[in-house]
Amino acid sequence: MVTALELLENRGDRQPTIMNTLFNPLASALAGCGLAMFINFAYRRPVWSGIQKHIAFTAIGGGLGLYLDKKRNEHLADRDAVLRHYIMLHPEDFPMPERKKYADVLEVWQPIR
């Protein structure tokens, strides 16, 4: 059985996927490029005119995505540390769960004909 404290431990057995680390920066960079395209569309210019603006908005969006991803990871690490500390101080609130068999959990099935 897994205790509440073991759920919050980082044993290093889970490696983040490549999409886990790249999704937010890539999505933000794409949003930055889309914003540049939308601005050109709103001003009735060709969508890809002013390519330097597209490059700048894409770079700013990717940097903002990296920054926000880093801040999110820090926030989640702080939250897990607070939860871990609370569980260590109050073990009586988190008893060891009792083992159950499927026969105890599932109800008897009787077909209705």
PLY file of the C-alpha trace (Angstrom):
ply
format ascii 1.0
element vertex 113
property float x
property float y
property float z
element edge 112
property int vertex1
property int vertex2
end_header
0.00 0.00 0.00
1.11 3.52 -0.71
0.98 6.06 2.06
0.06 9.71 1.54
3.66 10.80 2.03
4.96 8.34 -0.56
2.63 9.84 -3.15
4.43 13.19 -2.91
7.97 11.82 -3.03
10.12 12.24 -6.12
12.00 8.99 -6.51
13.31 9.94 -9.95
11.61 7.02 -11.70
9.38 9.27 -13.84
11.12 11.14 -16.62
9.26 14.03 -18.27
8.41 13.53 -21.92
9.70 15.84 -24.62
6.22 17.30 -25.10
5.99 18.00 -21.38
9.01 20.31 -21.56
8.34 21.89 -24.95
4.57 22.32 -25.15
4.20 25.65 -23.31
7.11 27.44 -25.05
6.04 26.16 -28.48
2.40 27.05 -27.92
3.38 30.54 -26.72
5.71 31.04 -29.69
2.95 29.97 -32.06
0.55 32.36 -30.32
3.10 35.17 -30.76
3.40 34.46 -34.48
-0.39 34.26 -34.74
-0.68 37.62 -33.00
1.64 39.20 -35.56
-0.43 37.67 -38.35
-3.66 38.91 -36.76
-2.28 42.45 -36.45
-1.38 42.45 -40.14
-4.82 41.08 -41.01
-6.51 43.75 -38.88
-4.60 46.53 -40.66
-5.44 44.97 -44.06
-1.83 44.17 -44.89
-0.54 40.93 -46.35
-0.43 38.42 -43.49
3.30 37.68 -43.81
4.47 41.28 -44.39
6.95 42.69 -41.87
8.65 39.37 -41.19
10.81 40.97 -38.49
7.65 41.53 -36.46
6.78 37.82 -36.79
10.25 36.81 -35.66
10.19 39.21 -32.70
6.71 38.17 -31.54
7.60 34.49 -31.89
10.78 34.97 -29.81
8.95 36.99 -27.16
6.15 34.41 -27.01
8.64 31.52 -26.65
10.55 33.35 -23.92
7.34 34.14 -22.10
6.29 30.50 -22.38
9.60 29.33 -20.89
9.31 31.84 -18.04
5.73 30.89 -17.21
6.56 27.17 -17.36
9.44 27.71 -14.93
7.22 29.69 -12.55
4.52 27.01 -12.73
7.02 24.29 -11.86
8.29 26.35 -8.90
4.73 26.91 -7.67
3.91 23.20 -7.89
7.15 22.28 -6.09
6.34 24.73 -3.28
2.80 23.35 -3.03
4.10 19.78 -2.80
6.61 20.82 -0.13
3.85 22.42 1.94
1.65 19.34 1.59
4.55 17.02 2.47
5.35 19.11 5.55
1.70 19.07 6.67
1.49 15.31 6.28
4.68 14.88 8.31
3.29 17.08 11.11
-0.17 15.46 11.15
0.21 11.73 10.48
-2.99 10.96 12.41
-5.02 12.66 9.66
-3.60 10.28 7.04
-4.00 6.69 8.25
-2.74 3.75 6.25
-5.52 2.68 3.86
-6.94 -0.76 4.43
-6.59 -3.35 1.70
-9.77 -4.38 -0.06
-10.50 -7.18 -2.46
-12.56 -6.70 -5.57
-15.17 -8.98 -4.07
-15.62 -6.45 -1.24
-15.90 -3.45 -3.55
-18.05 -4.81 -6.39
-21.72 -5.50 -5.87
-23.32 -8.76 -6.88
-24.48 -8.64 -10.47
-27.82 -10.13 -11.25
-29.19 -9.87 -14.78
-32.69 -8.46 -15.17
-34.70 -10.42 -17.74
0 1
1 2
2 3
3 4
4 5
5 6
6 7
7 8
8 9
9 10
10 11
11 12
12 13
13 14
14 15
15 16
16 17
17 18
18 19
19 20
20 21
21 22
22 23
23 24
24 25
25 26
26 27
27 28
28 29
29 30
30 31
31 32
32 33
33 34
34 35
35 36
36 37
37 38
38 39
39 40
40 41
41 42
42 43
43 44
44 45
45 46
46 47
47 48
48 49
49 50
50 51
51 52
52 53
53 54
54 55
55 56
56 57
57 58
58 59
59 60
60 61
61 62
62 63
63 64
64 65
65 66
66 67
67 68
68 69
69 70
70 71
71 72
72 73
73 74
74 75
75 76
76 77
77 78
78 79
79 80
80 81
81 82
82 83
83 84
84 85
85 86
86 87
87 88
88 89
89 90
90 91
91 92
92 93
93 94
94 95
95 96
96 97
97 98
98 99
99 100
100 101
101 102
102 103
103 104
104 105
105 106
106 107
107 108
108 109
109 110
110 111
111 112
